Amino acid sequence: MEKVKAKWTWIDTVIVLVAAAVLAAGAYVLKPSGISEKKKVTFTVMIAEKDEEVAAAMNEGDKVILSLTERDSGTVTAVKAEPSKRLTYNSIDGSYDYINIENKEDIYVTIEADCNITDTAAMTGSTDIKVGKQIPVRGKGYAANGYIISMD
């Protein structure tokens, strides 16, 4: 049996050029623009089930650190504390009820920070500001982790 030698034809060249053009167009469309603008961003962090003293230590106007590297910061613009509640199962009647947790509060801290806004993210320094992201909030006399629940 004879071996058939494959030859490169003009159809092969057209296929390769079309595939390269599709890849280049996809990369161009999907890449981030890289253009960023500086803007003040206000976001709310929910810190769940903390002692009442933590909420008392947080004050409007406090400078807070928003990263573990101590480079990214913001300013507290509002603090609201509510009694912590936990959803529990009542096995007697088969229902779910919220119960208050003694000496614990859910703290809602509104923070304003200078951010670089791009197509894909808002960042203060190297910290992403995205709804649902866990973020440290550290100020004078307190440190806690919470989740960003809203953003303006």
GIRASUL-V155644 format. One record per backbone hydrogen bond with DSSP energy under -1.0 kcal/mol. CO is the residue of the C=O (numbers start at 1). NH is the residue of the N-H. If there is no record, write none. Layout:
CO:NH + CO:NH
//
This chain:
9:13 + 10:14 + 11:15 + 12:16 + 13:17 + 14:18 + 15:19 + 16:20 + 17:21 + 18:22 + 19:23 + 20:24 + 21:25 + 22:26 + 23:27 + 24:28 + 25:29 + 26:30 + 27:31 + 37:117 + 39:115 + 41:113 + 42:152 + 43:111 + 44:149 + 44:150 + 45:109 + 46:147 + 47:107 + 50:105 + 51:54 + 51:55 + 52:56 + 53:57 + 54:58 + 59:62 + 62:76 + 64:74 + 65:138 + 72:66 + 74:64 + 75:112 + 76:61 + 78:110 + 80:108 + 82:106 + 84:101 + 86:99 + 88:97 + 90:94 + 90:95 + 95:90 + 97:88 + 99:86 + 101:104 + 104:84 + 105:50 + 106:82 + 107:47 + 108:80 + 109:45 + 110:77 + 110:78 + 111:43 + 112:75 + 113:41 + 115:39 + 116:123 + 117:37 + 121:118 + 122:129 + 123:116 + 124:127 + 127:124 + 130:133 + 133:148 + 135:146 + 137:144 + 138:65 + 139:142 + 142:139 + 144:137 + 146:135 + 147:46 + 148:132 + 150:44
//
